[in-house]
Amino acid sequence: MNSEVTRIFLLAIAVIASSVAVVYAEHHGRKLFVELQSLGYEKDRMDVEWGQLQLEQSTLTTQGQVEHDARTRLGMIIPAPDRMVIVKP
């Protein structure tokens, strides 16, 4: 009789422990899923920002923009044809 009560008690402890483990695993899984969604939103936001930066870079590196910045910010001018030297390999 005593060993039967002990077995039932141990089985009850095992059932409770396994149910707590299931609840913990489910909670942890949901937490990870929420984090995954958050990181997905952040990735999408960064993709949009990357596209905007690429567009900005392409407009800043056009020939006209480079020439305009060379003239205005650096004070560069195109040399006269008689001052140009062409070096051939």
NUNURO-132722 format. One line per field, with one value per residue: residue number from 1; residue in one letter; x, y, z of N, C-alpha, C, CB in turn. Coordinates in pm, whole numbers, plus 50000, padded with zeros to 5 digits. Glycine has a CB too. Layout:
NUNURO-132722
resi: (NUM/...)
resn: (A/...)
n_u: (X/...)
n_v: (Y/...)
n_w: (Z/...)
ca_u: (X/...)
ca_v: (Y/...)
ca_w: (Z/...)
c_u: (X/...)
c_v: (Y/...)
c_w: (Z/...)
cb_u: (X/...)
cb_v: (Y/...)
cb_w: (Z/...)
END
This chain:
NUNURO-132722
resi: (1/2/3/4/5/6/7/8/9/10/11/12/13/14/15/16/17/18/19/20/21/22/23/24/25/26/27/28/29/30/31/32/33/34/35/36/37/38/39/40/41/42/43/44/45/46/47/48/49/50/51/52/53/54/55/56/57/58/59/60/61/62/63/64/65/66/67/68/69/70/71/72/73/74/75/76/77/78/79/80/81/82/83/84/85/86/87/88/89)
resn: (M/N/S/E/V/T/R/I/F/L/L/A/I/A/V/I/A/S/S/V/A/V/V/Y/A/E/H/H/G/R/K/L/F/V/E/L/Q/S/L/G/Y/E/K/D/R/M/D/V/E/W/G/Q/L/Q/L/E/Q/S/T/L/T/T/Q/G/Q/V/E/H/D/A/R/T/R/L/G/M/I/I/P/A/P/D/R/M/V/I/V/K/P)
n_u: (50082/50192/50399/50249/50118/50339/50426/50210/50226/50479/50426/50233/50391/50566/50388/50301/50546/50614/50402/50447/50689/50601/50437/50630/50798/50620/50565/50823/50866/50669/50764/51005/50900/50769/50992/51118/50935/50956/51223/51200/51040/51219/51419/51285/51246/51512/51583/51430/51547/51806/51759/51682/51921/52089/51966/52006/52286/52331/52230/52400/52642/52636/52764/52722/52665/52903/53079/52967/53001/53282/53343/53210/53256/53526/53656/53756/53851/53799/54085/54245/54262/54528/54680/54655/54789/54838/54897/55032/55037)
n_v: (49882/50127/50160/50188/50432/50595/50564/50677/50936/51009/50988/51190/51413/51397/51442/51704/51839/51795/51928/52190/52229/52215/52442/52640/52600/52663/52932/53042/52987/53151/53400/53409/53409/53656/53821/53750/53851/54124/54170/54117/54333/54538/54471/54512/54789/54874/54785/54956/55200/55151/55137/55403/55533/55431/55544/55815/55821/55761/55990/56182/56119/56165/56281/56554/56655/56603/56762/57013/57038/57031/57272/57467/57409/57335/57508/57447/57453/57400/57336/57544/57453/57476/57437/57179/56852/56557/56234/55950/55596)
n_w: (50000/50081/49892/49663/49701/49703/49440/49298/49395/49295/49021/48997/49060/48842/48630/48688/48673/48403/48280/48360/48228/47962/47949/47997/47772/47564/47622/47593/47323/47205/47285/47144/46886/46875/46897/46659/46470/46529/46459/46188/46104/46157/45976/45734/45752/45745/45491/45331/45402/45307/45031/44988/45053/44852/44628/44685/44678/44410/44286/44386/44274/44004/43689/43637/43893/44030/43884/43932/44212/44218/44096/44258/44538/44552/44389/44136/43790/43437/43250/43002/42654/42552/42774/42844/42875/42711/42794/42665/42682)
ca_u: (50000/50279/50471/50152/50099/50462/50424/50110/50283/50586/50361/50171/50502/50615/50287/50307/50673/50608/50308/50518/50787/50527/50397/50751/50842/50524/50589/50951/50844/50594/50854/51097/50825/50751/51122/51139/50852/51016/51344/51154/50999/51341/51486/51212/51276/51649/51582/51378/51652/51916/51717/51688/52062/52141/51913/52077/52422/52332/52209/52517/52761/52621/52872/52689/52676/53046/53138/52915/53070/53422/53351/53164/53317/53672/53712/53826/53804/53851/54199/54240/54320/54673/54745/54634/54894/54784/55002/54998/55122)
ca_v: (50000/50243/50177/50235/50575/50660/50566/50776/51066/51036/51012/51323/51509/51394/51507/51848/51890/51798/52032/52318/52236/52245/52583/52720/52590/52739/53075/53074/52986/53272/53513/53408/53446/53801/53880/53728/53949/54255/54178/54124/54471/54618/54440/54583/54932/54894/54768/55082/55301/55116/55180/55550/55572/55401/55646/55939/55808/55768/56129/56263/56081/56189/56363/56695/56690/56603/56881/57131/57044/57064/57416/57554/57383/57322/57615/57390/57495/57320/57410/57580/57346/57488/57400/57034/56761/56422/56136/55821/55489)
ca_w: (50000/50090/49766/49564/49728/49660/49292/49256/49427/49198/48892/49004/49051/48704/48545/48715/48619/48256/48237/48378/48120/47839/47957/47979/47632/47483/47648/47532/47178/47169/47304/47031/46766/46881/46865/46516/46399/46550/46375/46049/46079/46153/45849/45629/45765/45699/45346/45275/45421/45215/44899/44984/45051/44720/44539/44716/44629/44263/44245/44424/44197/43861/43637/43656/44035/44064/43823/44005/44342/44193/44066/44366/44669/44544/44306/44022/43658/43326/43195/42860/42571/42535/42900/42864/42828/42698/42814/42604/42738)
c_u: (50088/50354/50376/50126/50222/50467/50326/50162/50392/50529/50295/50278/50553/50518/50291/50434/50668/50511/50370/50621/50719/50487/50518/50797/50750/50546/50718/50939/50770/50681/50952/51026/50801/50881/51153/51059/50912/51140/51308/51112/51122/51417/51418/51242/51416/51660/51533/51485/51769/51881/51723/51832/52125/52093/51984/52220/52427/52309/52330/52639/52741/52730/52846/52705/52822/53112/53093/52986/53217/53437/53319/53240/53469/53737/53788/53766/53862/53966/54177/54306/54472/54748/54731/54750/54833/54900/54954/55089/55227)
c_v: (50126/50268/50226/50385/50653/50670/50671/50917/51105/51063/51150/51432/51515/51464/51658/51908/51897/51905/52171/52336/52270/52392/52673/52718/52669/52889/53120/53080/53110/53396/53522/53448/53596/53872/53865/53827/54088/54273/54183/54265/54562/54596/54513/54732/54962/54876/54895/55191/55277/55160/55332/55598/55543/55505/55779/55935/55821/55911/56215/56232/56095/56285/56512/56740/56696/56729/57008/57147/57080/57213/57499/57531/57382/57429/57565/57444/57400/57398/57441/57470/57356/57451/57250/56956/56622/56325/56003/55714/55439)
c_w: (50000/49960/49657/49579/49681/49508/49240/49282/49327/49059/48888/48993/48907/48610/48564/48655/48466/48207/48254/48266/47987/47837/47934/47834/47540/47499/47581/47380/47131/47182/47186/46901/46761/46846/46716/46433/46411/46464/46227/46013/46070/46023/45735/45632/45713/45549/45277/45286/45327/45073/44884/44978/44914/44619/44560/44663/44478/44214/44278/44339/44047/43817/43660/43800/44077/44009/43896/44139/44325/44168/44190/44497/44664/44459/44185/43892/43554/43265/43046/42778/42554/42662/42930/42805/42826/42704/42757/42661/42641)
cb_u: (49906/50377/50538/50020/50073/50586/50385/49974/50339/50685/50257/50092/50617/50637/50145/50302/50790/50565/50177/50587/50863/50403/50331/50863/50846/50379/50596/51059/50767/50469/50931/51159/50691/50701/51233/51100/50708/51052/51434/51039/50904/51430/51486/51061/51263/51743/51493/51248/51700/51945/51576/51617/52139/52099/51761/52079/52482/52225/52085/52550/52800/52480/52891/52548/52600/53116/53100/52763/53057/53476/53255/53016/53268/53708/53802/53820/53846/53740/54329/54310/54256/54709/54687/54500/55023/54703/55041/55010/55037)
cb_v: (49999/50226/50045/50157/50601/50583/50426/50753/51067/50918/50903/51339/51470/51250/51453/51874/51800/51660/52023/52323/52103/52155/52614/52668/52442/52701/53101/52971/52862/53286/53499/53269/53371/53846/53814/53584/53948/54274/54058/54028/54520/54584/54289/54559/54977/54798/54649/55126/55301/54963/55132/55610/55497/55261/55662/55963/55674/55675/56187/56240/55939/56246/56336/56722/56587/56476/56889/57119/56910/56984/57452/57532/57252/57186/57700/57235/57642/57287/57330/57717/57348/57630/57481/56989/56768/56405/56123/55827/55373)
cb_w: (50121/50204/49724/49577/49880/49712/49237/49330/49570/49193/48863/49135/49148/48659/48577/48866/48664/48203/48317/48517/48107/47826/48094/48071/47589/47521/47800/47573/47138/47258/47437/47015/46762/47021/46949/46478/46453/46698/46402/46026/46190/46273/45823/45644/45912/45771/45306/45347/45567/45220/44870/45106/45161/44676/44560/44867/44672/44204/44311/44569/44230/43828/43487/43610/44122/44010/43674/44027/44416/44075/43952/44390/44724/44489/44389/44025/43628/43219/43215/42834/42434/42493/43015/42800/42919/42566/42966/42450/42782)
END
